[in-house]
Amino acid sequence: MSMIPIIALGSASLYSVAMISMKFWWKLPGLGLGLLIVATLLAAATLELAALRDERLGIIYTGILGAEVVLIAIASFFLFGESFSYREGLGIALVIAGTALAWA
């Protein structure tokens, strides 16, 4: 069994943590949060590089992006109380469907 999907999901998770941390920056700026952002971006890029070693660029890109869309949508709903219009929800669903199609 290939570890590529797990590595891509790990990368997407770390990119999502960085993005969520960036959203918190305007409320809690500081050295610790800045270091968290930099560390998670570097770790995410490192995992992405590992995934790219054995898989095509387009597949890795769609996998990471698709997972990020879902993770960020969940975080924005639960952490920030943001809601989505039907059109935005449909867009998220299309990204999920496209990612599933690409990885099938």
Residue frames as qw, qx, qy, qz and C-alpha x, y, z in Angstrom:
[[0.000, 0.888, 0.460, 0.000, 0.00, 0.00, 0.00],
 [0.406, 0.489, -0.007, 0.772, 1.29, 3.43, -0.97],
 [0.354, -0.539, -0.437, 0.627, 1.91, 6.03, 1.71],
 [0.191, 0.219, 0.275, 0.917, 1.48, 8.89, -0.81],
 [0.300, -0.672, -0.459, -0.498, -2.17, 9.67, 0.15],
 [0.623, -0.650, -0.336, 0.276, -1.23, 9.76, 3.84],
 [0.497, -0.175, 0.038, 0.849, 1.75, 12.02, 3.13],
 [0.028, 0.414, 0.381, 0.826, -0.43, 14.34, 1.00],
 [0.460, -0.726, -0.459, -0.226, -3.08, 14.47, 3.74],
 [0.626, -0.502, -0.218, 0.556, -0.39, 15.30, 6.29],
 [0.328, 0.070, 0.188, 0.923, 0.86, 18.10, 4.08],
 [0.191, -0.580, -0.459, -0.645, -2.68, 19.45, 3.61],
 [0.574, -0.687, -0.432, 0.107, -3.27, 19.31, 7.36],
 [0.545, -0.361, -0.083, 0.752, -0.11, 21.29, 8.06],
 [0.134, 0.273, 0.321, 0.897, -0.93, 23.87, 5.37],
 [0.363, -0.676, -0.510, -0.388, -4.38, 24.18, 6.97],
 [0.591, -0.604, -0.324, 0.425, -2.89, 24.73, 10.42],
 [0.387, -0.096, 0.102, 0.911, -0.73, 27.49, 8.94],
 [0.080, -0.451, -0.450, -0.766, -3.74, 29.11, 7.29],
 [0.503, -0.710, -0.484, -0.088, -5.83, 28.95, 10.48],
 [0.578, -0.442, -0.182, 0.661, -2.91, 30.43, 12.41],
 [0.227, 0.167, 0.245, 0.928, -2.74, 33.26, 9.89],
 [0.292, -0.650, -0.495, -0.498, -6.41, 33.98, 10.55],
 [0.610, -0.677, -0.344, 0.227, -5.63, 34.24, 14.29],
 [0.556, 0.106, -0.064, 0.822, -2.69, 36.58, 13.59],
 [0.044, -0.568, -0.162, -0.806, -4.92, 39.68, 13.64],
 [0.641, -0.679, -0.183, -0.308, -6.13, 38.82, 17.13],
 [0.781, -0.582, 0.179, 0.139, -2.99, 37.33, 18.71],
 [0.625, 0.689, -0.297, 0.218, 0.11, 38.46, 16.80],
 [0.539, -0.739, 0.402, -0.032, 3.38, 37.39, 18.30],
 [0.089, 0.600, -0.782, -0.143, 6.61, 35.50, 17.93],
 [0.451, -0.056, 0.875, -0.169, 5.10, 32.15, 18.94],
 [0.664, 0.548, 0.415, -0.293, 2.32, 32.33, 16.38],
 [0.394, 0.794, -0.368, -0.281, 4.76, 33.54, 13.73],
 [0.102, -0.461, 0.880, 0.054, 7.05, 30.61, 14.44],
 [0.593, 0.198, 0.745, -0.233, 4.10, 28.20, 14.30],
 [0.623, 0.706, 0.081, -0.328, 3.15, 29.55, 10.87],
 [0.268, 0.726, -0.609, -0.175, 6.70, 29.23, 9.53],
 [0.296, -0.301, 0.902, -0.089, 7.24, 25.78, 11.06],
 [0.658, 0.326, 0.628, -0.258, 3.99, 24.35, 9.72],
 [0.580, 0.750, -0.120, -0.295, 4.62, 25.78, 6.24],
 [0.114, 0.636, -0.758, -0.094, 8.11, 24.27, 6.17],
 [0.430, -0.089, 0.882, -0.171, 6.86, 20.90, 7.43],
 [0.684, 0.519, 0.381, -0.343, 3.99, 20.91, 4.91],
 [0.475, 0.759, -0.368, -0.250, 6.35, 21.71, 2.05],
 [0.120, -0.476, 0.871, -0.001, 8.71, 18.96, 3.19],
 [0.576, 0.167, 0.771, -0.213, 5.89, 16.39, 3.12],
 [0.628, 0.694, 0.098, -0.338, 4.77, 17.70, -0.27],
 [0.231, 0.705, -0.642, -0.192, 8.30, 17.22, -1.60],
 [0.335, -0.211, 0.914, -0.090, 8.32, 13.66, -0.27],
 [0.648, 0.428, 0.559, -0.292, 5.01, 12.95, -2.00],
 [0.505, 0.780, -0.168, -0.328, 6.23, 14.48, -5.27],
 [0.184, -0.543, 0.796, 0.194, 9.21, 12.13, -5.31],
 [0.248, 0.022, 0.962, 0.112, 7.00, 9.17, -6.27],
 [0.316, 0.638, 0.692, -0.117, 3.86, 10.73, -7.75],
 [0.315, 0.503, 0.392, 0.703, 2.83, 13.14, -10.49],
 [0.095, 0.006, -0.208, 0.973, 2.58, 16.84, -9.71],
 [0.416, -0.251, -0.326, -0.811, -1.05, 17.19, -10.75],
 [0.677, -0.357, -0.637, -0.092, -2.21, 14.33, -8.54],
 [0.473, -0.238, -0.506, 0.681, -0.37, 15.63, -5.48],
 [0.033, -0.088, 0.017, -0.995, -1.57, 19.18, -6.10],
 [0.535, -0.329, -0.412, -0.660, -5.24, 18.17, -6.42],
 [0.671, -0.329, -0.648, 0.148, -5.01, 15.88, -3.40],
 [0.357, -0.182, -0.407, 0.821, -3.48, 18.50, -1.14],
 [0.165, -0.123, -0.111, -0.972, -5.75, 21.27, -2.40],
 [0.578, -0.349, -0.572, -0.465, -8.87, 19.13, -2.07],
 [0.608, -0.368, -0.612, 0.347, -8.03, 18.12, 1.48],
 [0.217, -0.067, -0.237, 0.945, -7.19, 21.73, 2.39],
 [0.325, -0.296, -0.321, -0.839, -10.56, 22.93, 1.12],
 [0.666, -0.439, -0.575, -0.180, -12.37, 20.47, 3.37],
 [0.587, -0.280, -0.480, 0.589, -10.17, 21.12, 6.42],
 [0.106, 0.040, -0.076, 0.991, -10.35, 24.90, 6.06],
 [0.438, -0.388, -0.420, -0.694, -14.14, 24.78, 5.54],
 [0.675, -0.447, -0.579, 0.091, -14.54, 22.73, 8.73],
 [0.466, -0.211, -0.337, 0.791, -12.25, 25.06, 10.68],
 [0.043, -0.200, -0.119, -0.972, -13.94, 28.21, 9.37],
 [0.546, -0.468, -0.497, -0.486, -17.34, 26.85, 10.41],
 [0.735, -0.484, -0.453, 0.142, -16.40, 25.59, 13.88],
 [0.566, -0.225, -0.228, 0.760, -13.59, 27.94, 14.92],
 [0.113, -0.057, 0.074, 0.989, -14.72, 31.20, 13.36],
 [0.315, 0.514, 0.621, -0.501, -18.48, 30.75, 13.06],
 [0.206, 0.371, -0.433, -0.795, -18.38, 31.43, 9.34],
 [0.685, 0.337, 0.594, -0.253, -21.18, 30.08, 7.19],
 [0.208, -0.130, 0.709, 0.662, -21.38, 29.20, 3.51],
 [0.577, 0.347, -0.032, -0.739, -23.89, 30.11, 0.86],
 [0.889, 0.217, 0.383, -0.129, -25.37, 27.34, -1.25],
 [0.631, 0.746, -0.210, 0.044, -23.08, 28.39, -4.08],
 [0.032, -0.713, 0.669, -0.209, -20.01, 28.15, -1.84],
 [0.707, -0.192, 0.636, -0.241, -21.17, 24.78, -0.53],
 [0.866, 0.468, 0.157, -0.079, -21.60, 23.57, -4.09],
 [0.379, 0.803, -0.446, 0.114, -18.09, 24.80, -4.89],
 [0.360, -0.528, 0.735, -0.226, -16.69, 22.83, -1.96],
 [0.839, 0.112, 0.495, -0.194, -18.59, 19.75, -3.12],
 [0.735, 0.671, -0.095, -0.027, -17.19, 20.18, -6.65],
 [0.089, 0.744, -0.643, 0.155, -13.64, 20.40, -5.30],
 [0.599, -0.274, 0.715, -0.234, -14.22, 17.19, -3.31],
 [0.860, 0.375, 0.311, -0.150, -15.70, 15.45, -6.36],
 [0.540, 0.782, -0.311, 0.026, -12.82, 16.61, -8.57],
 [0.162, -0.639, 0.729, -0.183, -10.25, 15.45, -6.07],
 [0.742, -0.053, 0.633, -0.213, -11.94, 12.06, -5.75],
 [0.802, 0.581, 0.086, -0.108, -12.10, 11.75, -9.53],
 [0.319, 0.800, -0.502, 0.077, -8.42, 12.63, -9.92],
 [0.252, -0.502, 0.792, -0.239, -7.35, 10.10, -7.25],
 [0.867, 0.084, 0.347, -0.349, -9.66, 7.28, -8.44]]
